[in-house]
Amino acid sequence: MRLKYSLHAKVQLKYRKISLFKIRTTIKSPHNIIPSYKDRKLFQRKFKNKTLEVVIVDEGSIMIVVTAYYLYEN
């Protein structure tokens, strides 16, 4: 599996201070995968008190990271 990052994802990861290590960990070992619109998938993994959600478009041998963000839980 090869990962490719959209320009939007690169900008947002830097702005949101999300490491590439956490992105790769979430994709390789997700706690949850949710189907989304336009054949996208939401990969979720919990890190301490928040859940990282990574939006992916799967194009066979390449997975494109569209964006990523934290879901805060109370």
Sine and cosine of phi, psi and omega as CSV:
sin_phi,cos_phi,sin_psi,cos_psi,sin_omega,cos_omega
0.00,0.00,0.80,-0.61,0.04,-1.00
-0.94,-0.33,0.67,-0.74,0.03,-1.00
-0.97,-0.23,0.65,-0.76,0.09,-1.00
-0.77,-0.64,0.63,-0.78,-0.04,-1.00
-0.94,-0.35,0.78,-0.63,0.07,-1.00
-0.93,0.36,0.33,-0.94,0.04,-1.00
-0.86,0.50,-0.66,0.75,0.03,-1.00
-0.85,0.52,-0.70,0.71,-0.01,-1.00
-0.89,0.46,-0.70,0.72,-0.01,-1.00
-0.86,0.52,-0.69,0.72,0.00,-1.00
-0.92,0.40,-0.72,0.69,-0.05,-1.00
-0.93,0.37,-0.60,0.80,0.02,-1.00
-0.89,0.45,-0.66,0.75,0.03,-1.00
-0.92,0.38,-0.72,0.69,-0.01,-1.00
-0.89,0.46,-0.65,0.76,-0.05,-1.00
-1.00,0.02,-0.01,1.00,0.03,-1.00
0.83,0.55,0.76,0.65,0.04,-1.00
-0.96,-0.28,0.82,-0.57,-0.07,-1.00
-0.98,0.21,0.46,-0.89,0.07,-1.00
-0.91,0.42,-0.51,0.86,0.06,-1.00
-0.86,0.50,-0.71,0.70,0.01,-1.00
-0.92,0.40,-0.58,0.81,0.04,-1.00
-0.90,0.45,-0.77,0.64,-0.01,-1.00
-0.89,0.46,-0.65,0.76,0.02,-1.00
-0.89,0.45,-0.68,0.74,0.00,-1.00
-0.90,0.44,-0.63,0.77,-0.02,-1.00
-0.96,0.28,-0.64,0.77,-0.03,-1.00
-0.97,0.25,-0.55,0.83,-0.05,-1.00
-0.68,-0.73,0.92,0.40,-0.02,-1.00
-0.96,0.27,0.48,-0.88,0.13,-0.99
-0.99,0.11,-0.40,0.92,-0.05,-1.00
-0.40,-0.91,0.61,-0.79,0.12,-0.99
-0.81,-0.59,0.82,-0.57,-0.05,-1.00
-0.88,-0.47,0.81,-0.58,0.09,-1.00
-0.91,0.40,0.58,-0.81,0.00,-1.00
-0.75,-0.66,-0.06,-1.00,-0.06,-1.00
-0.96,0.28,0.33,-0.94,-0.02,-1.00
0.80,0.60,0.66,0.75,0.04,-1.00
0.86,0.51,0.41,0.91,0.08,-1.00
-1.00,0.04,0.36,-0.93,0.06,-1.00
-0.78,-0.62,0.60,-0.80,0.05,-1.00
-0.96,-0.29,0.93,-0.38,0.03,-1.00
-1.00,-0.08,0.80,-0.61,-0.03,-1.00
-0.85,-0.52,0.62,-0.78,0.08,-1.00
-0.50,-0.87,0.68,-0.73,-0.03,-1.00
-1.00,0.05,0.76,-0.65,0.11,-0.99
-0.82,-0.57,0.95,-0.33,-0.04,-1.00
0.81,0.58,-0.89,-0.45,-0.12,-0.99
-0.99,-0.13,0.19,0.98,-0.01,-1.00
-0.62,-0.79,0.39,-0.92,-0.03,-1.00
-0.95,-0.31,0.77,-0.64,0.08,-1.00
-1.00,0.00,0.76,-0.65,0.05,-1.00
-0.89,-0.46,0.82,-0.58,-0.02,-1.00
-0.90,-0.43,0.82,-0.57,0.00,-1.00
-1.00,-0.06,0.83,-0.56,-0.12,-0.99
-0.82,-0.57,0.60,-0.80,0.24,-0.97
-0.92,-0.39,0.86,-0.51,-0.04,-1.00
-1.00,-0.06,0.90,-0.44,0.01,-1.00
-0.90,-0.45,0.79,0.62,0.02,-1.00
0.98,0.18,-0.95,-0.30,-0.05,-1.00
-0.99,0.13,-0.14,0.99,0.00,-1.00
-0.86,-0.51,0.73,-0.69,0.11,-0.99
-0.93,-0.36,0.81,-0.58,-0.01,-1.00
-0.98,-0.19,0.83,-0.55,0.07,-1.00
-0.99,0.13,0.90,-0.44,-0.02,-1.00
-1.00,0.10,-0.73,0.69,0.06,-1.00
-0.23,-0.97,0.12,-0.99,0.05,-1.00
-0.45,-0.89,0.50,-0.86,-0.03,-1.00
-0.32,-0.95,0.30,-0.95,0.05,-1.00
-1.00,-0.08,0.65,-0.76,0.16,-0.99
-0.98,-0.21,0.89,-0.45,-0.01,-1.00
-1.00,0.05,0.66,-0.75,-0.01,-1.00
-0.88,-0.48,0.56,-0.83,0.02,-1.00
-1.00,0.06,0.00,0.00,0.00,0.00
